[in-house]
Amino acid sequence: MCPQCSHQSAHELTGLGRWQCTRCRHQVSLTAGTVLHNTKLPLTVWFWAAYLMTTDKRGISALLLQHQLGLGCYETAWMMLHKFRRAMVNLEREPLWGEVEVDETWVGGTQAGLRGSRQLKGRKAALVIVAVEKRGKASGRVRMAVIPDFKSVTLNAFVQQNAAPGSTIYTDGLKSFTRFEQAGFRHVPRTQPLQSDLRKGSKSVMPLADRAIGNLQQWLIGTYHGVSREQLQVYLDEFVFRHNRRQTPMAAFQTLLGLGATRGPVPYVQIRGGSDLSVSLGKL
């Protein structure tokens, strides 16, 4: 359909890589309005990048992608991966349902001089909230997001956006995990053992959430050797995308191409500074 006049008929301009509307003569390329908008790279290079990104169990760094595809510039590989990461969230995805564990964690390592695990001021690490479906003793689908604080309104907004009403929400004893019943959820808070007791073998009351957090931390360090706080959300989106499709890597490849075709372009300057992410996080 023509983006200019909505006409349904067009013909190809041979050798130019564009199509022209038969009514208004507006010209458009196949990649216009997608994550590949204005790309100078062949589509085969983009398809290989999407394939490598979704089928490698460890994920792929920009440096490795540069070598694998023979790209002359590291920045090109970095930008390709970030464009795909921004297309990894299906805006029409179904919410988590049933029994769901919800927990929060810090991503960014330990930091000296902080008083207590809840201190926000001066902390360099990012606060991340995690939700995991319980499928017996195994993990189902996962959701993750960077959040600004521990406030009840912030935690409630995440749960309402990512879990279906009627679900049972399991949390630790954090006082901000409240008012879920008012939103149509069943809430089961549990007292989490101290970290010292957990290290001695005590069982966590949030085993699936803890496992997802541990896998996330290992993945970020092992594949990317750490990421910037400004770009963390899209790495969380990639982790969630890969986890939720871990049994079907080829379907993940096809899904990524489909989502990329429907997602609008993001200018380089916004991707580089992560300004598009700060806007989206402000809506949580």
N, C-alpha and C positions, 0 to 999 in steps of 0.2 A: 504494500500500500504506500502511495506517495505521501511523504511527510508534509508536503506543501499543500496539496489539494485533495488528498485521500483517494485519488483515482486508483483503480486496481490494475491497470495495464501499463507495461513499460517494455522497452526493448534495450538490449545490451549494446553499448558502444564498444565495438570490437577493438581490442588493443589498449583501451584506456582503463579497463577495470571498473567501469561505472555503468549504471543503468539510467535511462532517461524516460521520464513520464511521457506517455503519448498524448496527454491532455495539455499540461502546463509546461512541458519540456524541462522540468526541474531534474537535475542530475544528482545521483546519490550512489555511494559505493556500498558494497555488501556489509562492510564493517562500520558504516556510519551509525552513530548513536549507540554503539556497544562499547565494551571495555577496550576494544581494538580500534577505536576511532582515531583516524589520521595516522595509523601505523605505517611505517615504511618497510617493515619486515614482511617477508612472505608468510602467508597463512600456514604453510607447512611448518615453519619454525615455531609459530605459536602453538600449533597442535602438538608438536613434539614436547614443548615446554609443559603443556597441560598434562600430557601423558606421563612424563617423568615425575611431575609434581604429585600426581595422584596414585601412581603405582609403586613408587619407592616407599617401603614401609617406614623408613626413617625420615622421610621428607627430603627435600633437596635445597641446599644453600645456593645463594646467587653465584658464589665462586664456582661451585661444582657445575651449576647449570651453564655458566659461561664456557667452561671447558667441554662439557658434553655437546653443546650445540656449536662450538667454534665461534662464539661471538667475540668481536674485537674489543668490546667495552664492558667492564663489570657493571656500570650503571644501567646498561640496557637489560642485562639479566635481572638485576635487582628490581627494575621497574616492571618487567614482565611478571615476576612473581607477585609483586604488590598489587598489580592490576587484577590478577586472578584471585588473590586473597579477598579483595573487595567485592568479589562476585560469589563468594562461597556461602553466603547466607541466603537461603530460600525464604523470601518474605512471606510465602504462603505455607510454610511448614506447619505441621500439626504440633500442638503443645505436648509436653510430657504428661503422662497420666499414670494412674495407679498409685504405687508407693514411690516417693521421691525423696532422696536425701539432699539436703541443702547445707552447704558449709562455706565458710570464707577462709581466705588465706592471703599471705603476702607473697608477691612474686618480685624478686629482686635481691634476695640474699639478706643476711644479717647486717646490722649496723650498730656500731658502738654509740653510747651516749643517750640511748632512748630509755625512757622510763615506762615499762609495761608494753605488752603486745598490742594495746589498743591506741597507742599514741599516734596521732596523725601529723601533727605539726613537726616539720623538719625531717620527715621520713622520706627516703628516696625510693623505697620499694613501692609497688602499686598494689592496691587492695583489689582482690578478685573474688567474686562469688561464683560458686559451682553448684549445679544441680544435676543429679544422676538418677535415672529410673532404676528401680529394683526389679530384677527379673529372677526371682528366687535368690540364689546366692551370687548371681552374675549381674553385670552392669548392662543396662539397656542404653538408651540414648542419653546424651550429655548436653548441657548448656553451660556457657561460661561468659562472664562479662566483667570488665573493669568498672568498679564503682567508686564514688568519691568519699564515702563515709560509712559508718556503722548504723546510721539512723534507721529507725523502724520504717519510715516512709520509703527509703531507698531499697531496703531488703524486700518489703512488701511489693513494690513496683516490679522488681525482678521476678518474683514468684508469680505474680499475676500475669506477667507477659509471657512466661515460659512454661507454666503448668496449667492443666485443665481444672476447672472447678470440680470439686468432689474428690480430688486426689488427697492422699494422706502425705503430709509434709513432715519429715523427720529432721530435727535440728539438734544442735547442742544446746547448752543452757544459756547462751547469750540472750540478755534481756530484750534486745532489739527485735528478736524473732517473736513478734506478737501480732495479734489482730488478724491472723490468718483465717480464723473461723468466720470473721465478719465478711470476708471475701469469698466464702463458700468452700474453704478447705478444712480438713481435719488436721490438727497440729499435734504432733507427739514430740515434745522436747525431752532430751536426755542429757544426763550429766556426763561430760567427757572426762576421762581420767587425766591427771596431770601428765605433761610431756615426759617427766622423769619416770612415771609409772608405765607409760607406753613403751619407753625404751627398755624397761625391765620385763616386758612381755604382756602387760595388761591389754585387753582387747579394746579397740576403738568402738565407740557407739555409732560411728559414721564410716564403716569400713570401705564402702564403695566410693564415697566422696574422697576419702583419704587416698585411695588407690588412684583415682583420676588425677588428683592434685600431684601425687608423686610421679605419675607418668608424664604429666605436663612439665614438671620441673626438669626431669631427666631429658625430655625431648628438646626443650628450649636450650639446655646446656650442651647436649650431645650433638645436635644438628646445627644450631645457630650460634653456640657459645655465648648465649645471652642476647637479649633484644632491648631496644630502647623503650622507655615508658610510653613515648608518644605513639609508637606503632604496635604496642602490645595487643590491643584489641583484635587486630586482623590476624595476629599469630594465634590468639585464642580461637578465632573463627576457623582458621585452618585446622587446628587440633580437633575441634568439634566436628568439622566436616570429615576429616579422615577417620576419627573414631567411629562416627555414626555409619560409615560406609566401609569399615575395615574388612568385612566379609566379601565385599563386591568391588574390588578396585577398578574393574573395567566399567562398571556402572558409575563409579565416581568420576571417571574420565568423561563419560558422556554427559553426566549431570553438570559438571563444571563448564563444559562447552555450551550447554543449553542455558545455564544461568548467565554466563558471560555475554550471550547474544541478547539477553533481555535487560541487562544492567547498563545504565547510562555511563558515559565516560567521566573520568575524574582527571582534572588538569594535573600536570606534573608538579606544579608548585604546591598544590594541596597535598598530594601524596608525599612529597618530600618532607613537608613539615608536619604531616599528620593532622592538618587543620580540619579535614573532613571528618575525622574520627572524633575530635573534640566536640564537634557539633552534634553528632549522633549520640555520644555519651551523655550530653546534656539533657537528652529526652528521657533518660531512664528514671 
